[in-house]
Each structure stands twice: as C-alpha cells, then as structure tokens.
C-alpha cells in the first residue's frame, strides 16, 4: 500500500503515518476535493514534501516545508491545517533534539485547538513526547493518558505504548505492563505491525527488569521478526541489544557478545553511530565482567570508531 506520494507505508516510521493522514483529512474534511482553495492545495503539497524530506533525514528542508504549509494555512485561517503543520514541526524539532523549538511550536497549537477536535489525540501525543524527552514524567503521563482517552480511531495501540513507556520510565513497571499488554492486543487485532513490535519490545524490557528472562527473550525475538519484515534497522538493533541484555542476565557470555556484535553491525550499516558506540561499550563491559581485560581494552579503544564511521556515512 502506498500513500499519495508513492512511498511504501511499511517503510514509513510510525510517527509520520498519522501525521500524513491528518494532513490529508485537514485538507479534505467536509469539502469536495475539487472545491479546495489554491492556498490549501499548496499547503497540503508542502506538508507532503516535508514528510518526505524528514524520511530522507533532511530535517532542515522538512522544517522549511512545514513552515510554508503553516504560513499558507494561516493565510486562510485553516486551524486544522495549522495544527497539523505545527505537530509536524514540533515532531521534527524534537527528533533533532531541539526541545525548546518544539515547545515554542506546539504551545500555540494547544492554545488554538478548537474543542472538540479530532486532532487532539495526536497533538496531545506529541506534547507528551516532548515532555518525555525533557524528562518531565509527570506532565508526560498526564498528556499521554489524555491522548489515549480521546482516541476514537485506529491509533489506540500507539497511544497506549506511549503511556506504557512513560510509566516504565517512572518506575511503575506493573502499571506499564498492563498498558502495554492492552496495547499489544489492540495492535495485533488491528494489524498495526510497527506498533505491535514496539509493544513487544516494551514488554521485553519490562520482563527483563522484573527478572523474567525467558519471557523477555520471547518478546524481543518476536519483535525482531516483525522489525526485520518491516525493514526497520534502528528497531532491529534495539531488539538485538535487548536479546544481548537477556543473554547476559542468563550468564550466557557467548550469546550476549554475539547479539551485541550483531547490533553494532546493524547500527553501523544504518549510520546510527551513537547506537553502535553504545553496543560497543556494552561489549567491553561484558568482557571485563568475564575477567578478560585485553579484549575489553581493545573495544574501549575502538569505541570512537563507530562514531567516526557513522559520521562518514552521513556526509
């Protein structure tokens, strides 16, 4: 299945799928396509291009496209379109680590959002993600719960995954497990493979923290199968790191080393230098724990190498 821009939906990161559908709805809700104004059609086009630029990793260009979409929607006072543009801008700023800009973009959308609004669940979801990235777990929990409570479409599993993530980060593992198990069922029932894998990965992390290594391994393996089918490299590397952590807790040094080495290779191939360095550091820790300082020292010396290789790939 492809979206109007011709990009395979399976290759699109989950956080853009809903934003794209919102953009289309904001342009067409209650109005025949043939009667859309020129300004609105141009705004939709800029929003589409912005999504494509973000998928390519060009966030400066994505922000420029979303900004133009916002300007055009503002010129005709299309509040829904303005809200979607602001959600996309805030998300892009957050993904590049600029939380101050993300906050400055999303706050006006929260203030202007008409009540009730079909856009509220996604707007509140993104607001929760910004608070989570900033480490404000109290606010993140509040907004993620509000997002899930208002969801009336097909995104409930995604919303519940975020609630579970916030609860887990806040130390409420059992509450998190309840939310994520609910999310897993919803995602499976609705065929949301990306979010199903996210649910499984979260459950793996929860099981691991509670000492249920066998259950954790099952979840990480199930997530790995889905992520490989979906072709999501960063998620694959995360699954492998989870399996490595589970093997380590089982005192399976050889298995843990194998998983972490695979994670390094996947991250390097995908240009994710930070994740590669993280897995390399964990490998060094494992060797030191096993009383093998020489390979540990060599790995620590090479820790900067994944970063350098990742930077070269991004040039």
Order of alpha helices (4+ residues) and beta strands (2+ residues): alpha-alpha-alpha-alpha-alpha-alpha-alpha-alpha-alpha-alpha-alpha-alpha-alpha-alpha-alpha-alpha
